Structure formats: structure tokens, C-alpha cells
Amino acid sequence: MRAPGGRGCHPCSTAGLSPKELQGPVDGLATCHGVVGEAPCPMGTGRRVLTSRQRRRFLKVGVWNVWGLRGKEPELVREAEKYRLDIIALSETKLRGNEAQELDGGWCLFHSGVGPEVRARAGVGILTSPRMTELVVEWLPRSERIGVLRLRVGGVGLALVATYAPTVGNEYENFLEDLGRALDEVPATDSLMLLGDLNAHVGVDDSRWRGVIGRNGDADLNGNGRLLLDFCSTSGLTIMNTFFRHRDVHKYTWQRVSSEQRSLIDLVIVSEDLRSRVTDVRVWRGAELSTDHHLVVCKLRLSHLSGVRKDRKVWRIRWEELRRTEVAEAFAASVHQRFEEIPTVESDVETEWQLFKTGVIGAAAITCGEKRVSGSLARPCTPWFTEEVRVVVRAKKEAYRVWLANPSPESRRAYVDA
């Protein structure tokens, strides 16, 4: 046989076929048919066929700001079937109530919104394919901006958090606090996927935010982005949109047609155990649903999932609160009171150091408060921790080790000077 262009081909070859013919008919199954795991094609058909087992090796999750969903449910299902998606996290649905709605073809829509007497301005939801609907454990609608869907995929717990963040700074902080409480209620054995329109520009400073963002995002960084980066760092989460290199048309999730404004704000954020399982995150501009946001698709490999999200909680003192005058004065008063209560009897240096350390830390914990940080990402990610500070810290540690090895007045003086 001869394919167009004069190239010889095997009867079972795919040469000369269009991408649509290679894709095959849409059978209503939300499955991935990538190159990995493809089976040989039947003789003479010219198409590659995947078994159901091979299709289940990947999970395709979409993120979409639909700009109002009422009346557009059939179109949404058709787009999901067209791109063979398993799940779509929806933002700005503007639907009232908290319920699960059955759609055509076995699809199910879980949505969270305001009550019937309140005007719907936000709203979130999650659309699941027929085979994923059977794996749903529970739907937890928290508010019109947060909804949690828990599934059991291959014996592994997976929690999908649909979000739609506000744009105002004060409201954004309250939103992150509510989101943190919702994540705390998710079992530690469930893997996390935070999906939706986060309305934040996170930049590309991967050296400062190691493990949180990559270098392939958008260079723009705003106040909401800093708050989100700090939240992800303290929660052990990673923004996967910034780790894959794509052209701009496949990277930016929102664009205003009348101008050149564009943003990367519809994000896919995963927990630590899912980072290596995400094989791609990109925009598919062909999906249409009367919205100025593009469909974002995340491809997740399901094979060899550990099913264990390391819930390592480390707490640190909110040292940044000392910038406030009232907090600094309260801290100084608390330290003074604690030192007055210490007995004046003479003791060794180690005992005095422990009393000093306990007094300072105890006073700071009460006046400044504490903050949870991730055990895996509990590393300095703040602007003040420069190379000069690192040198001083290393010198202090070395002087302390010398003092312990050779306790003398000279070594103690060197430690104090350091």
C-alpha cells in the first residue's frame, strides 16, 4: 500500500489518516487514549484500539471557569466527551443550592452555591463521568467558593477541591483561611487536588519558592499570588501549571478578546504525593462554552499510586507579627515577667540556657501566635533569609559545637560573639 507522499505503509499502519480518524469514534467513555499502553490495531482497520484496562492508567481532570452554567449543561457534557475527560472542576457556576444533579449519559454534577433567596455570584461544582461517579465517596459543599469531592480510585483516596477565589485582598485572606479549614477536614490518607480559578498571579521565582512553583509560568506576581504561595508552602502543595513548558496559547487560561490582556489564574494544585504522577497540564483552546476562560486539562498517571499523603505538621512562631508595635510591646512585657519569675540561684550554663530559651519561646508563642508549615517544605522561603544570614547562622552553629566539645571561657565568649 502507498500512503500520501509516496511512502510505503503496512496495512495496519496509521500513515495518511487524519487525527480524527486516529482518535476513533467517541464512545461516551471519559478515558485517556495516549500513546502509552496502546494496543496493536486490528488488521485492515487502520486504527489503534485501547483496552479498558489501558484507558484507566490515566485520569484526565479539567479546570474551567464557565461564567454561569445554567442552561449550558448539555454543551458541557458534549465538550467533556469530546476531550475524553473524567472530571471537570467548575468555577463561577452561579447555581443555587448544594446537591448532586444527574445529567445525560450518566454524567453527574455536584455543585455548591448560595441559598435560593440570595443572588448567585460565585458557585463551584465538579462534573464526573459515568465511571467516576461510581467511585464517589462523599460530596462536601463548604460554601459558594469551596466544595470537596472525595473518591476512591483503585483503592486510593482522592480528594478534589473545587475553588473560586475572590479578587479583593481582604476577602482573599478570609478565603484562604476557609480553604485551610476545609483541607484540615480531609483525611490524611487522601491525596489532594486543589482545582479552580484562584485569581492569583504567582510568578516564576522557583528559587525562593522551591517545590511550590516552577519556572514555566507567567512572570507576573501580585498580592494574591504571594498569599497563595505562602498558603501552598505551609500546606505542602505544588502549583503544577508552572512546571510544564508550553507555548503561550497553551499556557494562559484567561484572555480578553478586545485587548491583549491575558492571565494564568485557573490552576491545578496537588499534594506532595501526586507531583510525580502529573504528566502534563495545558490549555485546550478548542473547547467552547460561552466563556472567556479556556479549558485546562491535567493528565494524572494512576499506576503505582501510594495512597498516602504525608501529614507532617510542623509549627513555627509568627515572627512577622513583631512588626506591629502593640505585639512587640506585649512580647517584651511577657519576657520581662517570665524572667522575673526565674529563681536567682546559681546553676550551670546549660540550665540557664534552657530557662532563657523556654521563656523567650513561650512568650513569643502567646503574643505572636503559631503557624503550621509543611514538614517537607519547612525551609526558609522568606526574603530576609539571604546568603549573609545563612553565613551568620552557620558561624553560630559552628561556635556552639566548639563550645560543647571544649567548654571553656574562651569558647563560650566566641559563641556569644557569634
N, C-alpha and C positions, 0 to 999 in steps of 0.2 A: 504494500500500500504506500501511497505517496501523500504526504501532508502538504499543505500550502507552503510554498517556498522551496519545494523540491527535496525536502528531507524525507528519508525513509523512516517508517514507523512500524511498530508491532501492532497487530490487530487490537491488542488491549491497551495501547498507548493513549495518552491524553493529548497528544500533539494536535493542534488545529482546532481544539474545542474552546469555546468561549468560557469565561469564568462562571457564567450562569449554568452552562451545561456541566461543568466540573462540579458545581455545588450540588446538583441534583435537585429533585423536587422537594419542596418544603412539606414535611410530613406532620407538622404540628408539634414535633418534639423540640424542646428547648435544649439542644445539645451542641457541643462543640465538635467540629469536624476538621480539626487542624491536621497538619502534616504528621504529627507524632501519632503513631499507632495505626496508620492507615493500612487497610487490608487490600490484597490484590483484587482487581475488578473482574467480574465475570467475562468470559470470552465473548467478544463482539459488542459489549455494551458501551465500552469507552468511558466508563465512569468508575470511580473508586467508591467502594461501599465500606462503611464502618459498622462494626457490631455494636450492640447497645453497651457492652462492657467497655469497649474502647471509647465510646462517646462520654461515658461517665468518668473518665480520667480527669476531666477539666470541668470547672464551674465558671460560667460567664455571667458576671454581675454588672449591671448597668447603673449609672447615676444620671438623673435627668431632672432639671427644673422645668416643669411642664407648663408653668404660667397659667394655672387653672385647668382642672381636669374634668369638670362636669360636662358630660356630653361627648367627651373625647375618648372614652374607654375602649370602644371598638377599634379606633385608629391605633391606640396604644398597644393593644394585643397584636394587631397586624404587624406593627413595627418590631415587637418583641419576637414574633415568629420569623420575621424576615431576617433578623440578625441572630436568630437562634440563641436568645438569651434565656437564662434560667431564672434570674431575679433582676428586678429594677427597683432601685430606691428612688422615690419621687419626692420632690420639694415643691413648695408653693402650690399645693393641690387645691386649696381654698374649698375643701369639703368639710362639712359639719359632722360631728359625731365621731364615735370610736367604735368601729365594727369591722367585720370581715365580709366582703361582698363577692359573691361568685359571678364570674364573667363567662363569656362564651368560650367554648373549647376546653373547659376545665381549669381555666386560669382563676386566680383568687387575688383580690385586692384588700389588703389590710391598711386602714387609714386612721389617722388620729387628728382631730381638729377641735374646734370650739363647740359650745352648745348651740342648740337650734335658735336661741334668742339673740345670739351675738353674731356680728358681721364677721365672716371668714376672711382673714387677711393672709394667713400663712397656711399651715397644714402640711403634714408629711404622710407618706404611705410607702408600702412595699408591695410590688406585684410579683407573684410567684407562679411558675409554670405548673402544669398538672403534676409532674413527678416530684417537684419540690414542695408542693402543697401537702403531699402525704408525709413529709418529713418535719412538718412544723410541730414544735412542742408547745409554744405559747406566744401570744401577742400581748405586749405590754405597752399600751399607749400612755405616755407620760404627760404630754402637753401637745399644743398645736405645733411645736417645733422639735419635739423629740418622740420617737417611737422605737421600741426594741422588739425584734422578732427573733425568737430562739428556735433553732433547728437542730436535728440530729442527723448528720451526714456521715454515712459509713461508720457509725458508732462513735463519732466525734461530735462534741457540742460546738455549735457555731452561732454566735450572737451578732445579728445585723442591726445596726443603729442608724435609723433614718433621721437626718437632721436638716433644719433650715434656719440658719443663724441670722440674727438681725444685723443691721449695719451701723447703728449708733454705738459708741464706745461703752457708755454706762450699761446699756442693755446687753451688750456683748459679754461683759463680765458676769452679769447675772445668768446669762445663757450658759456660759462655761461652768458656773457653779452647779446649775441644774443638771448639766450633762455629766459632771463628775459624780453627782449623787446617783444618777441612772447607771453609770458604769460600775459603781460600787455594788449595786444590787445584782449584777450579773455574776453567776458562779465563776469561781476561779478556774474551773476546768474547761470553760468555754473560750474558744478563740474569738477575737473581736474584729469586726469590720465596721468602721465609722464612715458612713456614706452620706453625701448630700451637698447642698450649696452652703458652704461655710462663710462666704462673703469676707474672705481674708486673702491678702497678698503676702506670701511667706518668704519670698526672695530665694536666693541661691547660695547663701553663706553656709555651705556644708562643713567648713572647718570649725565654725563656732557651734553649730547645731549638728554635730556628728550623730549619725544614726536616726535623725529626725527628718531631714530633707537631703536631697541630692543636689547635683549641680545642673540639672537639665530642666529646671522650672523657669519661672518668669523672674527677672531681676527686681521687679517692684516689691517693696516691703512697706507695709503700713502698720498703724497701731493695732488693728485687729489681728494682723498677721503675727505680731510679737506676742500678743496674748495667746494665740493659738499655738505658737511654737513652744511657749512655756508650758502650756497645758499638755501638749504631746510629750514633751521631755519628762515632765513629772509623772505621766501615766504610762510611759514605756510604749508610745505609739509612733508610727512612721508614716509620713505622707508620701505615698507611692507614686503620685503623678510626677514627682521631680526626679525620679530615678531612671526613666527610660527616655532615650534620645529619639525624638521625632521632629518632623517638620512643624512649623508654626501652625499650619492648618489642622494638624492632628494633635496639637498641644493646648491651644487656648479654648476654653469651654464656653465663653460668652463673647459676643461681638455685636456692636451696634452697627446696623447696616448703613445708616445715614452718615456715619463718621468712621474714623479709623480706630475708635476705642475698642479694646479687647482686654480680657482678663482670664486668669486661671483661678477660678473660685469654686468650681464643682470638684470636690476632692474625694479620693479614696485613701482612707487611713486605716492601717491594720496594726494588730498587736505584734509583739516580738516574734512569736512562733510562726506567723504567717508570712514574714518578709521574704524568705527564700522560696515560698510557694507561689508568689505572684510573678507571673512570667511576662506580663505586659499590661500597660494602662495607656489608652489612647482615645482620641475623639473620632467618632464616626459621623461625618457631616451629612451623610445621605439620609439620615433619619429625619422625618418631618412630623411635627405635631403643633404647629402654630405657636412657636415659642422662639425667643431669641437666644436660648441656650442650646448647646449641642449635646448629643448623647455621648457619655463617657463610658467606656467598656473596660472592665478589669477581667483579666483571664487568670484564674487560680487553679493551680495543679492540686488535685485531691489525693493523689497517691502518696503513701507514707506520711500522712498527717500524724503528728504526735498526739494531738488532742489534749495537750497540757499547756496552759498559759501560766507561765511562771509568775506567781503573785508575790513578788518580793517587794515588800513595802518598807521603805526607809524614810525616816522623818528628819527634817532639818528645821532649824530655827529661822523664822522670817527676819533675818538681819536687816533687810531693807526698810523695816518699819522704824528703825532708829533714826531715819532721816526726819521723821516727824518730831517736833520739839516736845510735845506732851509725852510721847513714848520714851524719848531719851531721858527726860526728867524722871519719869516713873521708874525706868530701869536703874538710874543712878540711886534713887531713894531705896529701891529694893535691895541693891547690892550693899549699900551702907547699913541697912537694917540687918541683913544676914551676917555681915562681918562683925557687927556689934554683939551678936549672939554667940560668936565663936569663943570658946574659953581661952584665957590668956596663958595657960600652962605651956611650958616649953615642950616641944616634940621634935621628931626628926623631919628632915626636908620632905620626904615622901608624904607624910601625913599632912603637913602644911599645904603641899601642892594639891592633894585630893580635896581638902577643905576649901581651898581657893577655887578650884575647878568646879566643884559642886555648887558653890554659892553663885558664881557667875552664870553658869548654865541654867540653874534653877530660876534665877531672876529673869534671865532672857526668855526662857520658855513661858513664864507667866505674863510678862509685859509685852513681848513681841508676838507670841503665838508660834505654832509649828505648822509645817507644810510637808505633805507627802511627796517624795520623789521616788522614781523607779530605781530599783537596785541595779539594773543593768546599765542605766543611763545616769547614775548618780555621779556625774563628772562635772567639773567646772564649765559651765556654758555661759558665763556672765562676762560683760565687757571689762570689768575691773580685774579679772584674773589674767593678767598679762604675763609675758615672759619674765619681766622683772620680779613680779610677785612669786612666780614659780622658783626663781633663783633664791629668793629670801626664804621661802618655805623649805627648800632643800637644805640650805645652810642651817636653819633652825633644827631640822631633824638630825642632821649630822652632829651638831653640837650636843644635842640631847643624848645621842648614842654614845658619844665620847664621855660625857658626864656619868652615864650609867656604868660604863666599863671602867672608868677611873675616877671615882668620887673624890674630888679634891677641891679646894677653894678656887684654884685657877680654872679648872674645867667648869665649875659652877658659874664663875664670872664670865667665861666665854659663852656659856649657854644663855645667860641673862642678856649679854650684849647682843647676841644674835637675834 
